[in-house]
Amino acid sequence: MKDSMTWEETIIKIRKEDAFKELVEKAYFDENLELNVKRFGYSDEFKETLKVITSYSPEASSILDIGCGNGISSVNFALQKYHVTAVEPDPSFTVGAGAIKKLKKSYELDNLDIYEAFAEDINFKSNSFDIVYVRQAMHHANNLEKFIKECVRVLKPNGLLLTIRDHVIYNEVDKECFLKAHPLHKFYGGENAFTANEYKNAITNAGAEILKELRYYDSIINYFPSTDNEVNNLKETNKLNQKKRLVKKIGKIANSSFVWNLYCFIYKYKPLNEASIPGRMYSYIAIKK
């Protein structure tokens, strides 16, 4: 018996178990590939991603989608009329390049090309793409520095590098906690994460300038499928509870806006604490210098 499953075997397994029903839906792992595409296309994450792209690269026409799994992003970008090059090392028809080929045929997309390769080994010409988009793939890099260097190399000058939803850890202890908490790592053992500084250094060392770091609570791109309302409600609940604790310490004066704002400034209090989220996700917006 094998020590661990492949990624494809893992997804096939969890599709059959009620305990993973919600995860299968929210992570777009349904056996119905077109349903995954539709769900992702309607998601707040993808809508916000399109806003970022049109804001930072309004004239873009070509997108290189790195580590694109079952093709939910590649197909949706193609449906938005971008010329998309999808790169995925897994050949499977469940969660890999084979699935994207099925979708290309189903949607009759002549503006979608598919290649089976790791990001570190792409052989495209330098300065070829307007946008390189990497969703939930950078943290799986075999070699993070080489992974990002290749992404930046194939970008046109001033091209947009958009890395989406990568797991961030603070240290090795935090990483161990994340791996233990991950619902699928125990099956296939393929999860990973880096520190924010490791991601940022890899991007800048590759010759790109980071325009914005989106931390976990900075954008629905990261915290989706949680909604803005859910996050705002959590924020207000945490503030209320903290104020109650402060009132117990110093009295009702803690309810005054001046005292509360002073407290927040002195103690750098934030009502949303990403440290409580194992493997919280960050996104990076960068351009090639």
Secondary structure, 3 states (H helix, E strand, C coil): CCCCCCHHHHHHHHHCCHHHHHHHHHCCCCCCHHHHHHHHHHCHHHHHHHHHHHHHCCCCCEEEEECCCCCHHHHHHHHCCCEEEEECCCCCCCCCHHHHHHHHHHHCCCCEEEECCCHHHCCCCCCCEEEEEEECCHHHCCCHHHHHHHHHHCEEEEEEEEEEEEEECCCHHHHHHHHHHCCCHHHHCCCCCECHHHHHHHHHHCCEEEEEEECHHHCHHHHCCCCHHHHHHHHHHHHHHHHHHHHHHHCHHHHCHHHHHHHHHHHCCCCCCHHHCCCCEEEEEEEEC
